[in-house]
Amino acid sequence: MNPPKPKLDDLRIERTDKPESNSPAWVWGAVFLVVLVVTAGIVWWVRRPSAVEVRTVLAREVSAASSDHTVLNASGYVTARRAATVSSKVTGKVIEVMIEEGMKVQEGQVLARLDDTNVKAGLRLAEAQLESARKSLEETRVRIKEAEQELQRIADLIKHRISTQADFDHAEASVLSLKAKLEQQQADVTVAERQVSSWQQQMDDTIIRAPFSGIVTSKNAQPGEMISPISAGGGFTRTGICTIVDMASLEIEIDVNESYINRVEADQPVEATLDAYSDWKIPCKVIAIIPTADRQKSTVKVRVGFDKLDKRILPEMSVKVAFRETASPGQITARSVTLPKSAVQQQDGRDVVLVVQAGRAERRAVTVSSTRNEEVMISAGVGSGERVVADWPKGLVGGMAVKEMNSSKHE
């Protein structure tokens, strides 16, 4: 039996009533994931922890051999090697004072003036006497010329036997007498000139000048007061106009007990700390050991000089010093850094610090070689010039964002 023949309707494609979606499910999943990540980022940005403000210090490198071992502690005062209470050479009344405390003055600058009325009168009198002496000198020279001419005429008359020898001798004596008078008058002119110079010096003595460059630390006299180079007048006479200090000559003066003077030597390194700036360590060195002892106090005076002067160092400031051990010749000095004690914390039995790197606190383990006063010496873990958190705020840990406040004076 033959199979039925296919009809045209059998070739028609059947379509469903609901067309399939053109967007597969994974596309919608990706969109949802992106929205979720963006939302999470926005939430983190809004609720992110703010940077913690911290105070930092700069790790300073020091030589362990020269600065690590203190052989002697002492105290003293800042003194000026060059200081003077400026007074006048003569007693007089002050009419003008041209300085104030804190003023810088140069050598030779006028500081004050005294009343010069009487000195001016004496100077004018001496100048008049000098002028009179010079006029008398000119008159005598004219008379000498006249006497010499008279002597020549008498000599000619004697040749013709008209005049006598007595007339000649009288004329000659007149010439010699006038020449002697001329020499005396020349000496009188010299005396008068020196008298004028003396009065001019007295005029200059009424002007008080700075003996050297420095700073005025005290003003001791006012216009109208009497001043004298010596104390007089029952305390009503001043002995000085002002006090000038050469700030370039500042040094430290220390009385060391003679039992420990063997620990001090010339050029020995010293670390000084002013009582006014207890966190500021000033490098110094021994200038000289005065070769005599004070039998009253059993001490030896030691002069210590600053390696570099600073405007914060003032005369008569109290200071504490630490004499350091001097490195032996050829000794290799280990290098360490110094930090305040508050910068080092104990965690898990180790000493750690927080170093500020790229705005974040980086936790580091360090090796503390020694402790001195309020400082610690770090021999490993921190390099010179790195900034370290000085005081750990509560809750601060490594990795947190930090913001530096004003640095500590430890620098």
C-alpha positions as CSV (number, residue, x, y, z in Angstrom):
1,M,0.0,0.0,0.0
2,N,1.5,3.3,-1.0
3,P,2.0,6.0,1.8
4,P,-0.1,9.1,1.6
5,K,1.4,12.1,-0.3
6,P,2.4,15.1,1.8
7,K,0.2,18.1,1.6
8,L,1.2,21.7,1.4
9,D,-0.2,22.3,4.9
10,D,2.2,19.8,6.4
11,L,5.1,22.1,5.6
12,R,3.7,25.1,7.7
13,I,5.8,26.0,10.9
14,E,3.8,26.1,14.1
15,R,4.5,29.3,16.2
16,T,3.8,29.5,20.0
17,D,1.5,32.2,21.3
18,K,4.1,33.9,23.6
19,P,7.5,34.8,22.1
20,E,10.7,34.0,24.1
21,S,12.6,37.0,25.8
22,N,15.5,38.5,23.9
23,S,17.5,39.2,27.2
24,P,19.0,36.1,28.9
25,A,19.0,35.9,32.7
26,W,22.7,36.4,33.2
27,V,22.5,40.0,31.9
28,W,20.1,40.9,34.6
29,G,22.2,39.2,37.2
30,A,25.3,41.3,36.2
31,V,23.3,44.5,36.4
32,F,22.1,43.6,39.9
33,L,25.7,42.8,41.0
34,V,27.0,46.2,39.7
35,V,24.2,48.1,41.5
36,L,25.1,46.1,44.7
37,V,28.8,47.0,44.5
38,V,28.1,50.7,43.8
39,T,25.7,50.8,46.7
40,A,28.2,49.2,49.0
41,G,30.9,51.6,48.0
42,I,28.6,54.6,48.7
43,V,27.8,53.2,52.1
44,W,31.5,52.7,52.9
45,W,32.4,56.2,51.7
46,V,29.7,57.7,53.9
47,R,30.5,55.6,56.9
48,R,34.3,55.4,56.4
49,P,36.4,56.2,59.6
50,S,37.9,59.7,59.6
51,A,41.7,60.2,59.9
52,V,42.9,60.3,63.5
53,E,44.9,63.4,64.4
54,V,48.3,62.5,65.9
55,R,51.3,64.4,67.1
56,T,54.5,63.3,65.4
57,V,58.2,63.6,66.0
58,L,61.2,63.3,63.7
59,A,63.6,60.5,64.5
60,R,67.0,62.1,65.0
61,E,70.3,60.2,64.4
62,V,72.9,60.3,67.1
63,S,76.2,58.7,67.7
64,A,75.9,56.0,70.3
65,A,79.6,56.1,71.2
66,S,79.6,59.8,71.9
67,S,76.1,60.4,73.1
68,D,74.9,57.2,74.6
69,H,76.9,57.1,77.8
70,T,76.7,59.9,80.4
71,V,79.8,60.1,82.6
72,L,78.7,63.1,84.7
73,N,75.6,65.3,85.2
74,A,75.9,68.9,86.4
75,S,74.1,72.2,86.4
76,G,75.2,75.8,85.7
77,Y,74.2,79.0,84.1
78,V,74.5,80.6,80.7
79,T,76.9,83.5,80.9
80,A,78.2,86.1,78.4
81,R,82.0,86.1,78.0
82,R,81.7,89.6,76.7
83,A,79.4,92.0,78.7
84,A,79.9,95.5,80.0
85,T,78.1,98.1,82.0
86,V,78.8,101.2,79.9
87,S,79.6,104.4,81.9
88,S,81.2,107.8,81.2
89,K,84.8,108.8,81.8
90,V,83.8,111.9,83.6
91,T,81.1,112.9,86.1
92,G,78.2,114.8,84.5
93,K,74.5,115.2,84.1
94,V,72.7,113.1,81.5
95,I,70.8,115.1,78.9
96,E,70.0,112.5,76.4
97,V,69.7,108.6,76.4
98,M,69.4,107.1,72.9
99,I,68.9,103.4,73.7
100,E,66.2,101.0,75.1
101,E,66.3,97.4,76.4
102,G,66.5,94.9,73.6
103,M,68.1,97.3,71.1
104,K,70.9,96.1,68.9
105,V,73.9,98.5,68.9
106,Q,77.1,98.6,66.8
107,E,80.6,99.4,68.0
108,G,81.0,103.1,68.3
109,Q,77.3,103.9,68.2
110,V,76.2,106.9,70.4
111,L,74.3,105.7,73.5
112,A,73.9,108.9,75.5
113,R,75.1,112.5,75.9
114,L,76.2,114.4,79.0
115,D,75.8,118.2,79.6
116,D,78.8,119.8,77.8
117,T,78.0,123.5,78.6
118,N,81.0,124.1,80.8
119,V,83.3,122.1,78.5
120,K,82.2,124.1,75.5
121,A,83.1,127.4,77.3
122,G,86.5,126.0,78.3
123,L,87.1,124.9,74.7
124,R,86.2,128.4,73.3
125,L,88.6,130.0,75.8
126,A,91.4,127.6,74.8
127,E,90.8,128.3,71.1
128,A,91.0,132.1,71.8
129,Q,94.3,131.7,73.6
130,L,95.7,129.7,70.7
131,E,94.7,132.4,68.3
132,S,96.3,135.0,70.5
133,A,99.5,133.0,70.7
134,R,99.6,132.7,66.9
135,K,99.2,136.5,66.5
136,S,102.0,137.2,68.9
137,L,104.2,134.9,67.0
138,E,103.6,136.9,63.8
139,E,104.4,140.2,65.6
140,T,107.7,138.8,66.9
141,R,108.7,137.6,63.4
142,V,108.2,141.2,62.1
143,R,110.3,142.6,64.9
144,I,113.1,140.2,64.2
145,K,113.2,141.2,60.6
146,E,113.4,144.9,61.7
147,A,116.1,144.2,64.2
148,E,118.2,142.3,61.6
149,Q,117.9,145.2,59.2
150,E,119.1,147.6,62.0
151,L,122.0,145.3,62.8
152,Q,123.0,145.3,59.1
153,R,122.9,149.1,58.9
154,I,125.1,149.5,62.0
155,A,127.5,147.0,60.6
156,D,127.8,149.1,57.5
157,L,128.4,152.3,59.6
158,I,131.1,150.6,61.6
159,K,132.9,149.8,58.3
160,H,132.9,153.6,57.6
161,R,133.8,154.3,61.2
162,I,130.6,156.2,61.7
163,S,129.0,154.1,64.4
164,T,130.6,152.5,67.5
165,Q,131.0,148.9,68.5
166,A,128.6,149.4,71.4
167,D,125.8,150.3,69.0
168,F,126.5,147.1,67.0
169,D,126.5,145.0,70.2
170,H,123.2,146.5,71.3
171,A,121.6,145.8,67.9
172,E,122.9,142.2,67.9
173,A,121.6,141.6,71.4
174,S,118.2,142.9,70.2
175,V,118.1,140.4,67.3
176,L,119.1,137.5,69.6
177,S,116.6,138.5,72.2
178,L,113.8,138.6,69.7
179,K,114.7,135.2,68.3
180,A,114.6,133.7,71.8
181,K,111.2,135.3,72.3
182,L,110.1,133.8,69.0
183,E,111.1,130.3,70.2
184,Q,109.2,130.8,73.4
185,Q,106.1,132.0,71.6
186,Q,106.3,128.9,69.3
187,A,106.3,126.7,72.5
188,D,103.4,128.7,73.8
189,V,101.5,128.0,70.5
190,T,102.2,124.3,71.0
191,V,100.9,124.4,74.6
192,A,97.8,126.3,73.4
193,E,97.2,123.7,70.7
194,R,97.4,120.9,73.2
195,Q,95.1,122.7,75.5
196,V,92.6,122.9,72.7
197,S,93.0,119.1,72.1
198,S,92.5,118.5,75.8
199,W,89.2,120.4,75.8
200,Q,88.1,118.6,72.6
201,Q,88.8,115.3,74.3
202,Q,86.7,116.4,77.2
203,M,83.9,117.3,74.8
204,D,84.2,113.8,73.3
205,D,84.0,112.3,76.8
206,T,80.5,113.8,77.2
207,I,79.4,111.5,74.4
208,I,79.0,107.8,75.5
209,R,79.6,105.2,72.8
210,A,79.2,101.5,72.6
211,P,82.5,99.7,73.2
212,F,81.5,96.7,71.1
213,S,78.5,95.4,69.1
214,G,75.8,93.7,71.1
215,I,72.3,93.9,72.6
216,V,71.2,96.3,75.4
217,T,70.0,94.2,78.3
218,S,69.3,97.0,80.8
219,K,68.9,100.7,80.8
220,N,70.3,102.3,84.0
221,A,70.0,106.1,83.6
222,Q,67.5,108.7,82.5
223,P,67.9,112.3,81.3
224,G,68.5,114.6,84.3
225,E,70.4,112.1,86.4
226,M,74.1,112.5,87.4
227,I,76.5,109.8,86.2
228,S,80.0,109.1,87.3
229,P,82.6,106.4,86.7
230,I,82.8,105.9,90.5
231,S,80.1,105.5,93.1
232,A,79.5,108.9,94.7
233,G,76.7,111.2,96.0
234,G,75.3,108.7,98.6
235,G,73.6,106.6,96.0
236,F,72.1,109.5,94.0
237,T,74.7,109.2,91.2
238,R,74.5,106.5,88.6
239,T,77.6,104.5,87.7
240,G,76.4,103.3,84.3
241,I,74.1,104.2,81.4
242,C,73.3,100.6,80.3
243,T,74.5,97.1,80.1
244,I,75.5,95.6,76.7
245,V,75.9,91.9,76.1
246,D,77.6,90.3,73.1
247,M,75.3,87.4,72.3
248,A,77.9,85.7,70.2
249,S,80.0,85.2,73.3
250,L,77.4,83.1,75.2
251,E,78.6,80.0,76.9
252,I,77.8,77.8,79.9
253,E,79.7,78.1,83.2
254,I,79.6,75.1,85.5
255,D,81.1,74.3,88.9
256,V,82.1,70.7,88.9
257,N,82.9,68.9,92.2
258,E,86.6,68.4,92.3
259,S,86.0,64.7,93.1
260,Y,84.6,64.2,89.5
261,I,86.7,66.6,87.6
262,N,88.7,63.6,86.3
263,R,85.7,62.7,84.2
264,V,85.9,66.0,82.2
265,E,88.4,66.9,79.5
266,A,88.8,69.5,76.8
267,D,86.6,69.2,73.6
268,Q,84.5,66.6,75.4
269,P,80.9,66.4,73.9
270,V,78.2,67.8,76.2
271,E,74.4,67.8,75.9
272,A,72.8,70.8,77.5
273,T,69.1,71.3,78.5
274,L,67.7,74.7,79.3
275,D,65.2,74.7,82.2
276,A,63.0,76.9,80.0
277,Y,63.0,74.4,77.1
278,S,63.2,70.9,78.8
279,D,62.6,69.1,75.5
280,W,65.4,70.8,73.6
281,K,68.7,69.0,73.6
282,I,71.6,71.4,72.7
283,P,74.9,69.9,71.5
284,C,77.9,71.5,73.2
285,K,81.5,70.8,74.0
286,V,84.0,71.6,76.7
287,I,86.0,74.8,76.0
288,A,88.3,74.8,78.9
289,I,88.8,73.6,82.5
290,I,90.0,76.5,84.7
291,P,93.2,75.3,86.3
292,T,92.3,76.2,89.9
293,A,89.9,75.0,92.5
294,D,87.6,76.9,94.8
295,R,88.6,75.9,98.3
296,Q,85.3,77.3,99.7
297,K,83.1,75.0,97.5
298,S,85.6,72.3,96.5
299,T,84.7,72.8,92.9
300,V,86.5,73.5,89.6
301,K,85.0,75.8,87.0
302,V,84.4,74.4,83.6
303,R,83.5,76.5,80.5
304,V,81.2,74.8,77.9
305,G,80.6,76.3,74.5
306,F,77.5,75.9,72.2
307,D,78.1,74.2,68.9
308,K,75.5,76.6,67.4
309,L,73.9,79.6,69.1
310,D,70.2,80.2,69.1
311,K,68.1,83.3,69.8
312,R,66.3,81.3,72.6
313,I,69.5,81.1,74.6
314,L,69.7,84.1,76.9
315,P,72.3,85.2,79.6
316,E,71.7,83.9,83.2
317,M,69.4,81.1,82.1
318,S,69.8,78.0,84.3
319,V,70.9,74.9,82.4
320,K,71.6,71.2,83.1
321,V,74.4,69.5,81.3
322,A,75.4,65.9,80.7
323,F,79.0,65.1,79.9
324,R,79.3,62.3,77.4
325,E,81.9,59.6,77.0
326,T,84.5,60.5,74.4
327,A,85.0,57.9,71.7
328,S,88.4,56.3,71.6
329,P,90.6,56.9,68.5
330,G,89.7,54.5,65.7
331,Q,86.4,53.4,67.5
332,I,83.5,52.8,65.1
333,T,80.5,54.7,66.4
334,A,77.2,52.9,66.2
335,R,74.3,55.1,64.8
336,S,71.0,55.2,66.6
337,V,67.9,57.4,66.6
338,T,66.4,59.1,69.6
339,L,62.6,59.3,70.3
340,P,60.5,60.4,73.3
341,K,59.4,57.6,75.7
342,S,55.8,58.2,74.8
343,A,56.4,57.1,71.2
344,V,57.3,53.5,72.2
345,Q,54.6,51.0,73.4
346,Q,54.8,47.4,74.6
347,Q,52.7,45.0,72.6
348,D,53.0,41.2,72.8
349,G,56.2,41.5,74.7
350,R,57.9,43.7,72.1
351,D,58.6,47.4,71.8
352,V,56.7,48.9,68.9
353,V,56.2,52.3,67.3
354,L,53.8,53.7,64.8
355,V,55.5,55.3,61.7
356,V,53.5,57.6,59.5
357,Q,53.7,56.5,55.9
358,A,51.5,57.9,53.2
359,G,48.9,59.1,55.6
360,R,48.6,55.8,57.6
361,A,50.1,54.5,60.8
362,E,52.5,51.7,60.1
363,R,53.2,49.4,63.1
364,R,56.9,48.5,63.5
365,A,58.9,46.5,66.1
366,V,62.0,48.3,67.3
367,T,65.0,47.6,69.4
368,V,65.6,50.0,72.4
369,S,69.3,50.2,73.2
370,S,69.0,52.6,76.2
371,T,66.8,55.0,78.0
372,R,67.8,58.4,79.2
373,N,65.5,60.8,81.1
374,E,62.4,61.1,78.8
375,E,64.1,59.8,75.7
376,V,64.9,56.3,74.3
377,M,67.7,55.3,71.9
378,I,66.4,53.1,69.1
379,S,69.1,51.0,67.4
380,A,66.9,49.2,64.9
381,G,63.4,49.5,63.4
382,V,63.3,53.2,62.7
383,G,65.5,55.2,60.3
384,S,66.7,58.8,60.7
385,G,64.3,61.3,59.3
386,E,61.1,59.2,59.6
387,R,58.1,60.6,61.4
388,V,56.8,58.7,64.4
389,V,53.6,59.1,66.4
390,A,54.7,60.7,69.7
391,D,51.6,60.1,71.8
392,W,49.4,57.1,70.9
393,P,45.7,58.2,70.8
394,K,43.2,55.7,72.3
395,G,42.2,53.1,69.7
396,L,44.9,53.9,67.2
397,V,46.3,50.7,65.6
398,G,48.5,50.0,62.6
399,G,46.9,50.6,59.2
400,M,44.6,53.4,60.3
401,A,44.5,56.7,58.5
402,V,46.2,59.5,60.5
403,K,46.6,63.2,60.1
404,E,49.7,65.0,61.5
405,M,49.3,67.9,63.9
406,N,52.1,70.3,64.8
407,S,55.3,68.4,65.3
408,S,56.9,68.0,68.7
409,K,59.8,70.1,70.0
410,H,61.8,66.9,70.0
411,E,62.9,67.9,66.6
